[in-house]
């Protein structure tokens, strides 16, 4: 019996070792499988530099492609891995497609034909100048995992918590308390003085002569001088008020779609005349059509996190872009126009009276005046306001002080020579060239 127990112990020990070895083997296989899966996500583009790839992607691909969003072309996040897993296509096929997509289509390639038909027959731009290293860098960039966006401090729009500080209500409350304390102090002083007077036997209840208002009324000369002063002051302020009628300097209306000149003209350096192109050739500068906006915003569907401010959050700006899409009838998901456009009721800011004539092209193209001369530093304005008063006196003073730019300007060559002899000067102001004639602006 003893021997049989020993044999059972040996057998059970052997069985336990076999079970543990099998478990160890399975764990090793699992770890190997996980390791292979992990490596496979980046092995396709591991020989490229993602930083260089980002620069190449932005300069060559970003006009039609995003990493995580379908645009004119498909999204390109993990494109090499997806094509290998789903279509069995390798990097050589991708390189051939990038350099000459038309050539790949002519071979009758099934996947190339499918992509071509799916995106409305829009042929991909060829990039024969990209080397193998360039393509490796781009694929390394597309193989990266998306970064988690960082929260921008204070960029929560209306939910932004106010910074600690002294509010106006606290200041007003403190001033009110100060006046109450001052009134109490004066009351105490009056009571103290009254007690002193009573202690000295002084009767404080007796009248103290004629009231001031009665003495004022009885003095006819003082009444006359005061009346004249009030009439003159009233006339002065009435004249000043009437002269401000129709002057909207500082006018800053809220537009149906928020447009930040600071971001477009300031941060991105877009020239004013790119949007207001008619200012070069027309009387008016014109309101840009939504097609001009969509030239860029077909691709720009959101703003960067760094654009957000304490007053305007990223979500606010992205929402305004969606308003633009709705007005233009653009479906961002389908990347095509729906045909359901809506008019945008922009609010005009700068407006001259009907009897005053002003030609933008004459000032912009001929005179070479910068837009900021009349409209102020629009590149710094989040919301545009009327910078100048646009009064007749303001225009006349500008004509008196501004010299005409006649250098390399054939329009003024002959007239400049003749007027220079007449006035005996080398530089001519607009006024000396007839800029103060009534018919120039009123006819």
Secondary structure, 3 states (H helix, E strand, C coil): CHHHHHHHHHHHHHHHHHHHHHHHHHHHHHHHHHHHHHHHCCHHHCCCCHHHHHHHHHHHCCCCCCCCCCCCCCCCCCHHHHHHHHCCCCHHHHHHHHHCHHHHHHCCCHHHHHHHHHCCCCCCCCCCCCCHHHHHHHHHHHCCCCCCCCCCCCCCHHHCCCCCCCCHHHHHHHHHHHHHHHHHHHHHHHHHHHHHHHHCCCCCCCCCCCCHHHHHHHCHHHHHHHHHHHHHHHHHHHHHHHHCCCCCCCCCCCCCCCCCHHHHHHHCCCCHHHHCHHHHCCCCCCCCCHHHHHHHHCCCCCCCHHHCCCCCCHHHHHHHHHHHHHHHCEECCCCEECCCCCCCCCCCCCCCCCCCCCCHHHHHHHCCCCCHHHHCCHHHCCCCCCCCCCCHHHHHHHHHHCECCCCCCHHHHHHHHHHHHHHCCCCCECHHHCCCCHHHHCC
